[in-house]
Amino acid sequence: MSDVLTPSVLEKMPLIDLGIGPDLTGGVSGADERAGQRVVIAMSGGVDSSVAAALVKRAGYDAVGITLQLYDHGEAIRRKGACCAGQDIHDARAVAAKLDMPHYVLDYESRFKESVMDEFVDGYLAGHTPIPCIRCNETVKFRDLLATARDLGAVALVTGHYIATQHGETGWQMHRPRDLARDQSYFLFSTTQAQLDFLRFPLADLTKEQIRDYATLIGLQVADKPDSQDICFVPNGDYAGVIKRLRPDCSLPGEIRTMDGTVLGQHQGVLHYTVGQRRGLGVATGDPLYVVAIDADKREVIVGPREALARARIQLYEVNWLGDVGSSAGAMPVRARIRSTGEPAAAELTLNDKGGAEIVLAEAEEGVSPGQACVFYAANSDRVLGGGWISGASQS
């Protein structure tokens, strides 16, 4: 098999329309115009971004691949299941060579540490449950990399995310993708209208099975590569180990107490606990106990029965609104999602003029924790209306 794909092999893939053109809706008219338009693809080394790059190449654009070096790859090379590691850079480079397109690796380690890792550590030490993948998309990828793509003269930045966008009467809209099992809208809620104008997501109408089939069809070595599972800088899910390495003096002991104030035992740092946690509490009373709250200032972990986890009223900050202009006044019915693995549920949303909002769930949910995200969707469609960060929640 040739090291470089021939046009005839690429033609076995679908011809996509990136929606690049004067009116932002109909794409460009012909191959000559596409060949003169540069498109940057964020390549993580996985099968999704690799097929996204192949689709851009198939469409005839001037495709350029960029992979970000985000953290210490000396450690990452020795483990599997993480994105942006040393092996992933190698895989992205090999795919770019196969597609006969230029590929660059950019050192974003310092930006990643400042924008993502430091905030992750601060969040845990504050008793929150941070989601670094959202901050990574928001800052390093859709702010810094997008700016780099513009500097390179690109007309669009393409990623392998499972998300759909379309241009409506008042601007770009975000929607859930065809393959809802892979839906990444939860991790992309903070994408702005201006960013959506420049971003393109060619996997919107494809399933994971189709993507692997296409990768096999054109001979990409990553066709069967496993999906990333861990947060890229957290080996084997050991959050506490990462936090201790970055902040050696963070393990301050404190008390584990019940909701009525009864002290049940001691802990060695709030970083070891998250709201909703049941196992590994270090105390036992005969009845199942769950972490219902964390008071980082007092270094207290509060435990209680499962029913104490239920929350229906949620306060949000740093809300990003993607709905239509003028449609955000007063309370409105939506569907809300408080975790990436959950389905949107009926709720009512009220935005305020300070960049915050309140969500009232029709049915209370368990394990709502400060630092997590709440994403909201239209009540009767798959459109993403925005989202925000959870600052607090109550039972009613």
Beta strands, then each sheet from edge to edge (+ up, - down):
strand 1: 38-42
strand 2: 62-69
strand 3: 103-107
strand 4: 156-158
strand 5: 164-168
strand 6: 171-175
strand 7: 199-200
strand 8: 254-258
strand 9: 263-267
strand 10: 290-295
strand 11: 300-304
strand 12: 311-321
strand 13: 332-337
strand 14: 345-351
strand 15: 357-365
strand 16: 373-378
strand 17: 383-394
sheet 1: 3+ 2+ 1+ 4+ 7+
sheet 2: 5+ 6- 17+ 12- 15+ 14- 13+ 16-
sheet 3: 9+ 8- 11- 10+
end
